[in-house]
Amino acid sequence: MSTTRTRRRLGLRITRLRERKGWTQQELADRADMHQTYLCGVENGKRNCTIDVLDRIAEALGKSIGDLFAS
């Protein structure tokens, strides 16, 4: 699987988890201590983020990093 496809799938999963909570990108970005435009890039598969960033997103969502990759 290409890295671009993996980033897109990860971004879609993050978007779905965020939307289930009824949060905007800004709300998740604030909770994960990052800028909204950076989170937008992650959700759109354009950012190749670090494990630390994924950890902050997962924690903000109340999930594990592994949950971000679950189907």
Secondary structure, 3 states (H helix, E strand, C coil): CCHHHHHHHHHHHHHHHHHHCCCCHHHHHHHCCCCHHHHHHHHCCCCCCCHHHHHHHHHHHCCCHHHHHCC
